[in-house]
Every structure is written in C-alpha cells, then in structure tokens.
Amino acid sequence: MVLRNSVKFNCFCIFILLIPTASLGQDFNFSLFEQNKTYYNPALTGVQKGLINTNFIYRKQWLNFPGEFSTKHFNMNWKSYSSNGFGVFMISNIEGDSFLTTNSFGANYSWRGDLDKYTGAFFQLGLSASYNIKKIDISKLTFSDQLDEIYGKVYGSSFVPDQNKRNYIDFSVGTFVNFSTVGFGGNTFTHIVGLALHHLTRPNESFQGINVEIPMKLTFHAQSKYQTKTYSLNRRDKLSITPWVLYENKGEALMSSQSVSSFMCGVDFSSDPLSGGIGYRSHLNQIDGTSYNSMVFMLGSRIYVENNKTVYRLFYTYDLAINNYTKYTRDSHEIGLSMDFSFKRRRKCINRF
C-alpha cells in the first residue's frame, strides 16, 4: 500500500510538473520582468538608462518537491553610440534531482528608429540567437519495470534512450514602440507596447530519435509608467506607478484550443531608494483545461555610488500559489541583482527612458 501511494504521489508530481512545462513548453518562467526583459523580447536590448546594464537572476520554485527546480539567468546589455543595442546572456535550468538540465548561451541585437522626433516616440526591432544544450540523466529516474510490490525499487530498467543530450540553435525576433502622453494634472505617462515571436526554426528537442519540434511562442507585453510630481523618499527622483501586463501563448497553432498560455499582470511602485509591486500569474493549458495560479509580491532597493555613475538594484519576489496544487508545489522565490554603469562619452547616448 505504501508503494502504491508513493507511485500515485510521484505520478501526481509529474502531472503538476507538466502544467507550467506544458504551458510554455520547455521555456523558463520569471516573475521579474524588468530584469529578464531581453529574454521575453530581444527588441528591449539596450534600452536601459546607463551605458551598460547587467542582471543576475536566481529563481527557485516548488520547495515541496524532492530535488531542485531552479533557474539562473545572467544577461549584459550595451547601448551603442548610434541606434544599436547589443547583449549577451546565459541561462541554466535544473529540473528534479538534476535529471533534466538545460543550458543556453546567446546574443541579442536591437535597432532603434524614430517615429516622432518632436514627442520622442520611437520603435525598436530585435533579434536573438542562442545555442542550447539539454541533458537527461535516466539513472535518477524510476521506471515501472524497476519496482517490486513488496521491496520497491530493486531492479534495473530496460529503458535506454537513443541519446542523453540534445544540442540545437534557436532564434527569436521582437519589436516594441515607446511613446508618451500627458495625463491628469500634467503628469507624464510613458507607454511601451511590444510583441515577440520565439523558436522561429522550431528545433528538435527529442531524446528518442524522433522529431519533436518546439512549438512557436508568441509574447505580448505592455506597460505605462506614470511619473507623479511627488518626490521620492530620497528626493533624487519622483514617485512612479507602473501598471503592466505580460501574455504568452505557445502551441502547434497559436491562439487556438490546441495551445497553452501564461498571463501576468500587476502594478509596480518606485520611490527611491525603495520599490515594490504586486501581480497575478495564471498558467492555462487550453488542451485539457488545467491551470496553475499564483500571486506575486515584489520588493526592491536602489543604491547610487561613484557620483551616481553606478546604480545597484536588488529585488526579491515571492510567488504565493493559490490553487489546489499548493500541497505539493508550495511557493516560489526569485532574487535579482542589477547594475547600471554610466561613463563619460564624447557623444551623448540616446536615452528615452
């Protein structure tokens, strides 16, 4: 009976695991959009305030599961003298007791064009290319032919994968527009609306020698930064309020009943040196109707050094699961460290943020 219950629990865990995995294929999930923005849309490369921006993000989720479910993401972005942006990134993901690992290395490029020089409205186009290495270690998995009804796992498995590693190249493209409007009381709204398309070449990620192509993914994001006339806590800047949305859809046929989607929305507040936010996340598998929902809470701080030429930003998010799967998944944590570097230059860098 204990063995049977254990098998049922393991099957349930696998089912729960596949909810966000199926929702976005093998794509990664983050709660900090700003620090991971080039992952969601390569067109956002080089839009930071400083000349160089670096971000390191660590996410650990589902603490009740045995093993580790974590993602590490490092990216560096550089704003050029002209209308170009360049970036590099590395992502490392672990699922389970390290039985499935994914490592990605890539580069981003963006190009900026003016829409209205008088108002400062502009757009950017972006391209991302990555080299991906996915490995599976079946020695850390248990198959049905290894189980004895009384003694549990006592046999070796006859299952042998055709290969335990897949290497492939992947591409993504994106665009966004940036424009400003004047709101109530003369305060300024800065709007960003963007689209991105991922997995353009649909690489094969199967370990079994069959063709299993990664479905394309569509990403839509929008935000409106409302700059108030109230000074921030340290009086360096003004209090800002930023509502935002992020939507992703992935499947053999995008935006259909055979696709799966992820939706996030929220609002962020910034009053230097502190920032905070609250959001809602929902993963929906439209194929079988399963969903995974959570509330997201964010807290951050900003530190200026070297005559404001360098800015450090530290963030923490807590994902509170709010559905029936919390017994097994529990909650998720994410921390992010960002650094913006500014240097004296002969030509002024384009900065519209």
C-alpha positions as CSV (number, residue, x, y, z in Angstrom):
1,M,0.0,0.0,0.0
2,V,2.9,2.4,0.8
3,L,4.5,1.7,-2.5
4,R,1.2,2.2,-4.4
5,N,0.6,5.5,-2.6
6,S,4.2,6.5,-3.4
7,V,3.7,5.7,-7.1
8,K,0.5,7.7,-7.1
9,F,2.2,10.6,-5.5
10,N,5.1,10.5,-8.0
11,C,2.6,10.4,-10.9
12,F,0.8,13.4,-9.4
13,C,4.0,15.3,-9.0
14,I,4.9,14.6,-12.6
15,F,1.4,15.8,-13.6
16,I,1.9,19.0,-11.7
17,L,5.3,19.5,-13.1
18,L,4.0,19.3,-16.6
19,I,1.5,22.1,-16.0
20,P,3.9,25.1,-16.4
21,T,6.2,23.0,-18.5
22,A,3.3,22.2,-20.9
23,S,2.0,25.7,-20.6
24,L,5.2,27.2,-22.1
25,G,6.9,24.0,-23.4
26,Q,10.4,24.0,-22.1
27,D,10.5,27.8,-21.7
28,F,11.6,29.3,-18.4
29,N,9.4,31.3,-16.1
30,F,10.4,34.5,-14.2
31,S,8.5,37.0,-12.0
32,L,10.9,39.9,-12.5
33,F,10.1,41.2,-16.0
34,E,12.4,44.2,-16.0
35,Q,15.5,42.2,-15.2
36,N,14.5,39.5,-17.7
37,K,13.1,41.7,-20.4
38,T,15.5,40.7,-23.1
39,Y,14.5,37.1,-22.6
40,Y,10.9,37.9,-23.3
41,N,11.6,40.4,-26.1
42,P,15.1,40.8,-27.7
43,A,14.0,44.3,-29.0
44,L,14.3,45.5,-25.4
45,T,18.1,45.2,-25.7
46,G,19.9,48.4,-24.9
47,V,17.0,50.5,-23.5
48,Q,18.5,50.9,-20.0
49,K,19.4,54.3,-18.6
50,G,23.1,53.5,-18.2
51,L,25.5,52.7,-20.9
52,I,25.9,49.1,-19.7
53,N,23.4,47.1,-17.8
54,T,24.0,43.7,-16.2
55,N,21.4,41.4,-14.4
56,F,21.7,38.2,-12.5
57,I,18.5,36.4,-11.5
58,Y,18.1,33.2,-9.5
59,R,14.7,31.5,-9.2
60,K,13.8,28.6,-7.0
61,Q,10.3,27.1,-7.2
62,W,8.2,24.3,-5.8
63,L,10.0,23.8,-2.5
64,N,7.9,20.7,-1.5
65,F,9.1,18.7,-4.5
66,P,12.1,16.4,-3.9
67,G,15.2,17.7,-5.7
68,E,15.8,21.1,-7.1
69,F,13.8,23.2,-9.5
70,S,15.7,26.3,-10.2
71,T,16.8,28.7,-13.0
72,K,19.8,31.1,-13.2
73,H,19.8,33.9,-15.7
74,F,22.7,36.3,-16.5
75,N,22.4,39.0,-19.1
76,M,24.5,42.0,-20.1
77,N,23.3,44.8,-22.4
78,W,25.2,47.6,-24.0
79,K,23.8,50.8,-25.6
80,S,25.9,51.9,-28.6
81,Y,26.7,55.5,-29.8
82,S,24.1,55.2,-32.6
83,S,20.8,53.4,-32.7
84,N,22.0,49.9,-31.9
85,G,21.9,47.7,-28.8
86,F,23.9,44.6,-28.1
87,G,23.6,41.9,-25.4
88,V,24.8,38.5,-24.3
89,F,23.1,36.1,-21.9
90,M,23.4,32.7,-20.2
91,I,20.6,30.6,-18.7
92,S,21.0,27.4,-16.6
93,N,17.9,25.4,-15.6
94,I,17.6,22.3,-13.4
95,E,14.5,20.2,-13.1
96,G,14.1,17.4,-10.5
97,D,17.2,15.8,-8.9
98,S,19.2,17.2,-11.8
99,F,17.8,14.6,-14.1
100,L,17.0,17.3,-16.7
101,T,19.3,20.2,-17.2
102,T,19.2,22.9,-19.8
103,N,22.0,25.5,-20.6
104,S,21.6,28.3,-23.1
105,F,24.2,30.8,-24.4
106,G,23.2,33.5,-26.8
107,A,23.4,37.1,-28.0
108,N,20.9,39.8,-28.8
109,Y,20.9,42.7,-31.2
110,S,18.4,45.7,-31.5
111,W,18.0,48.6,-33.9
112,R,16.1,51.8,-33.0
113,G,14.1,54.1,-35.3
114,D,12.3,57.4,-34.7
115,L,8.5,57.7,-35.1
116,D,8.2,61.3,-34.0
117,K,11.3,63.3,-33.0
118,Y,9.1,66.1,-31.5
119,T,7.4,63.8,-29.0
120,G,10.3,61.4,-28.7
121,A,8.2,58.4,-29.9
122,F,10.3,55.6,-31.3
123,F,10.4,51.8,-32.0
124,Q,12.9,49.1,-31.8
125,L,13.5,45.8,-33.7
126,G,15.4,42.9,-32.1
127,L,16.9,39.6,-32.9
128,S,18.1,36.8,-30.5
129,A,20.2,33.7,-31.3
130,S,21.1,31.0,-28.8
131,Y,22.9,27.7,-28.6
132,N,21.2,25.3,-26.3
133,I,22.4,22.1,-24.5
134,K,19.8,19.9,-22.9
135,K,20.8,16.7,-20.9
136,I,18.8,14.0,-19.3
137,D,20.2,11.5,-16.6
138,I,17.9,8.5,-16.6
139,S,19.8,7.0,-13.7
140,K,17.9,9.4,-11.5
141,L,14.5,8.3,-12.7
142,T,12.5,5.3,-11.6
143,F,10.5,3.2,-14.2
144,S,7.8,0.7,-13.6
145,D,10.0,-2.3,-14.5
146,Q,12.3,-1.4,-11.6
147,L,9.6,-1.8,-8.9
148,D,8.8,-4.8,-6.7
149,E,5.4,-4.8,-5.0
150,I,7.0,-5.5,-1.6
151,Y,10.6,-4.2,-1.7
152,G,10.1,-1.2,-4.0
153,K,12.9,-0.3,-6.4
154,V,15.2,-3.3,-6.7
155,Y,15.6,-3.9,-10.5
156,G,17.4,-2.2,-13.3
157,S,15.4,-0.7,-16.1
158,S,15.4,-2.0,-19.7
159,F,14.7,1.5,-21.0
160,V,17.6,3.1,-22.8
161,P,17.2,6.5,-24.5
162,D,18.7,6.9,-28.0
163,Q,20.7,9.8,-26.6
164,N,21.0,11.7,-23.4
165,K,21.9,15.1,-24.8
166,R,20.4,17.4,-27.4
167,N,22.2,20.5,-28.9
168,Y,20.3,23.0,-31.0
169,I,20.3,26.6,-32.2
170,D,17.2,28.7,-31.6
171,F,16.1,32.2,-32.8
172,S,13.7,34.8,-31.7
173,V,12.6,38.2,-33.0
174,G,10.7,41.1,-31.5
175,T,9.6,44.7,-31.7
176,F,8.1,47.4,-29.5
177,V,7.0,51.0,-29.6
178,N,7.6,53.7,-27.0
179,F,5.6,56.9,-26.7
180,S,4.5,59.4,-24.1
181,T,1.2,61.1,-23.3
182,V,0.2,63.8,-20.8
183,G,-2.3,62.8,-18.2
184,F,-4.3,64.4,-15.4
185,G,-2.5,67.3,-13.8
186,G,0.1,67.5,-16.5
187,N,1.9,64.3,-15.3
188,T,3.6,62.2,-18.0
189,F,2.7,58.6,-19.0
190,T,5.4,56.6,-20.8
191,H,4.0,53.7,-22.7
192,I,5.8,50.6,-24.0
193,V,3.9,48.0,-26.1
194,G,5.8,45.1,-27.6
195,L,5.5,41.7,-29.5
196,A,8.0,38.9,-29.9
197,L,8.0,35.5,-31.6
198,H,10.2,32.7,-30.2
199,H,11.5,29.4,-31.6
200,L,11.4,30.5,-35.2
201,T,13.2,27.5,-36.6
202,R,11.3,25.1,-34.2
203,P,14.4,22.9,-33.3
204,N,14.0,19.3,-32.4
205,E,14.5,18.5,-28.6
206,S,13.6,14.8,-28.5
207,F,15.9,12.3,-26.8
208,Q,14.3,9.3,-28.5
209,G,15.4,9.9,-32.1
210,I,12.0,11.1,-33.2
211,N,11.2,14.6,-34.5
212,V,9.6,16.6,-31.6
213,E,9.8,20.2,-32.6
214,I,9.5,23.0,-30.1
215,P,6.2,25.0,-30.8
216,M,6.5,28.7,-31.6
217,K,5.7,31.1,-28.8
218,L,4.0,34.5,-29.1
219,T,4.8,37.1,-26.4
220,F,2.8,40.3,-25.8
221,H,3.8,42.9,-23.2
222,A,2.6,46.4,-22.3
223,Q,3.3,48.9,-19.5
224,S,2.5,52.5,-18.7
225,K,4.9,54.4,-16.4
226,Y,3.1,57.2,-14.6
227,Q,5.5,59.8,-13.3
228,T,4.0,61.8,-10.5
229,K,5.1,65.2,-9.2
230,T,5.7,63.8,-5.7
231,Y,9.3,63.5,-4.7
232,S,10.7,60.1,-3.9
233,L,11.8,59.1,-0.4
234,N,15.4,60.3,-1.0
235,R,14.3,63.2,-3.2
236,R,16.5,62.0,-6.1
237,D,13.6,61.3,-8.4
238,K,9.8,61.4,-8.5
239,L,7.3,58.7,-7.3
240,S,6.3,56.5,-10.2
241,I,3.5,54.0,-10.7
242,T,3.7,51.4,-13.5
243,P,0.9,49.0,-14.3
244,W,1.9,46.2,-16.7
245,V,0.7,43.0,-18.5
246,L,2.6,40.0,-20.0
247,Y,0.9,37.4,-22.1
248,E,2.5,34.3,-23.7
249,N,0.9,31.7,-26.0
250,K,2.5,28.6,-27.3
251,G,1.4,25.6,-29.4
252,E,1.2,24.0,-32.8
253,A,-1.4,26.6,-33.7
254,L,-1.0,29.8,-31.8
255,M,-4.1,31.3,-30.1
256,S,-6.1,28.2,-30.7
257,S,-7.7,25.5,-28.5
258,Q,-4.6,23.4,-29.0
259,S,-2.3,26.0,-27.4
260,V,-1.3,26.8,-23.9
261,S,-0.9,30.2,-22.3
262,S,0.6,32.2,-19.5
263,F,-0.8,35.6,-18.3
264,M,0.7,38.0,-15.8
265,C,-0.5,41.4,-14.7
266,G,0.4,43.8,-11.9
267,V,1.4,47.2,-10.8
268,D,4.9,48.4,-9.6
269,F,5.7,51.4,-7.4
270,S,9.0,53.2,-7.2
271,S,10.1,55.8,-4.7
272,D,13.9,55.8,-4.5
273,P,15.6,54.1,-2.8
274,L,12.7,51.6,-2.4
275,S,10.3,49.9,-4.9
276,G,7.6,47.3,-4.6
277,G,4.8,45.6,-6.6
278,I,2.0,43.1,-6.6
279,G,1.0,40.9,-9.5
280,Y,-1.1,37.9,-10.6
281,R,0.1,34.9,-12.6
282,S,-2.0,32.3,-14.4
283,H,-0.9,29.3,-16.5
284,L,-3.7,27.8,-18.6
285,N,-3.5,24.6,-20.6
286,Q,-6.3,25.1,-23.1
287,I,-5.9,21.5,-24.3
288,D,-7.1,19.8,-21.0
289,G,-8.3,22.9,-19.1
290,T,-5.7,22.6,-16.2
291,S,-4.4,25.8,-14.6
292,Y,-1.8,27.0,-12.1
293,N,-2.3,30.4,-10.4
294,S,-0.3,32.5,-8.0
295,M,0.0,35.9,-6.5
296,V,3.4,37.7,-6.9
297,F,4.8,40.1,-4.4
298,M,8.0,42.2,-5.2
299,L,10.3,44.3,-3.0
300,G,13.4,46.1,-4.2
301,S,16.0,48.8,-3.3
302,R,18.4,51.0,-5.3
303,I,21.9,52.2,-4.3
304,Y,23.8,55.0,-6.0
305,V,27.6,55.1,-5.9
306,E,30.5,57.0,-7.6
307,N,28.6,60.3,-8.2
308,N,25.6,58.4,-9.5
309,K,27.6,56.8,-12.3
310,T,26.9,53.3,-11.0
311,V,23.5,52.1,-9.7
312,Y,22.9,48.8,-7.9
313,R,19.4,47.4,-7.7
314,L,18.4,44.4,-5.6
315,F,15.0,42.7,-6.0
316,Y,13.1,39.9,-4.3
317,T,9.8,38.3,-5.4
318,Y,7.6,35.8,-3.7
319,D,5.1,33.7,-5.6
320,L,2.2,32.6,-3.5
321,A,0.3,29.6,-5.1
322,I,-3.4,30.0,-4.7
323,N,-4.8,26.8,-6.2
324,N,-5.3,23.1,-5.2
325,Y,-1.7,22.2,-6.0
326,T,-0.1,24.1,-3.2
327,K,0.2,21.0,-1.0
328,Y,2.8,19.7,-3.4
329,T,4.2,22.7,-5.2
330,R,4.2,25.3,-2.4
331,D,5.6,28.7,-3.3
332,S,8.5,30.2,-5.4
333,H,11.2,32.7,-4.7
334,E,13.2,34.8,-7.0
335,I,16.1,37.3,-6.4
336,G,17.7,39.7,-8.8
337,L,20.7,41.9,-8.8
338,S,21.1,44.6,-11.4
339,M,23.9,47.1,-12.1
340,D,23.8,50.1,-14.4
341,F,27.1,51.7,-15.4
342,S,27.5,55.2,-16.9
343,F,30.7,56.6,-18.3
344,K,31.7,59.9,-19.8
345,R,31.5,59.8,-23.6
346,R,32.2,62.3,-26.4
347,R,28.8,61.6,-27.9
348,K,25.7,61.5,-25.8
349,C,23.9,58.2,-25.6
350,I,20.3,58.1,-26.7
351,N,18.2,57.8,-23.6
352,R,14.4,58.0,-23.7
353,F,13.5,56.0,-20.6
